[in-house]
Amino acid sequence: MQQWFSVSLGDALLAQAKLSMLEQYLSDCYEQAEKSPNMSALYRHESRGLHCYVSVFLTAPLQQRAKLDNAVACHKINTDNMSYLAGYNVLPNMDF
């Protein structure tokens, strides 16, 4: 089982700029690692009550390179409503 890290970007209405900047940064990290197939980043909009939040999930190798301060380790991620963000696109494989 691959270890993942999660990062909350907060309220979806305010998170779009953060998501775009993170997408570019993680894509650069992936490129610098010569497009390693074990580096992936995904995101999802999550509803909690009346509010919607954006959460980003990245593999341990990508987190090791990106060194995001607010990343929290998680061992299994739920793939429902997940979208590709950066790195190797693992979504077609669905082997999380």
Secondary structure, DSSP 8 states (H G I E B T S, - for coil): ---EEEEEEEEHHHHHHHHHHHHHHHHHHHHHTT--TT-EEEEEEEEETTEEEEEEEEEHHHHHHH--TT-EEES----TT-EEEEES--TTT---
